[in-house]
């Protein structure tokens, strides 16, 4: 019968590969979520900037 140390050494590469793959999945998911958040932030900022530009343009026309 194999000792505990032998069993750990036999399974260690599999466990490390699993953690490596899981970390890559987490990085990919966070990049996807981050890009969606940046799109929403840029869209709301763009809309706010357009409304401010229209207000300024309308004020200049009224003068």
Buried (B, 14 or more C-beta within 10 A) or exposed (E): EEEEEEEEEEEEEEEEEEEEEEEEEEEEEEEEEEEEEEEEEEEEEEEEEEEEEEEEEEEEEEE
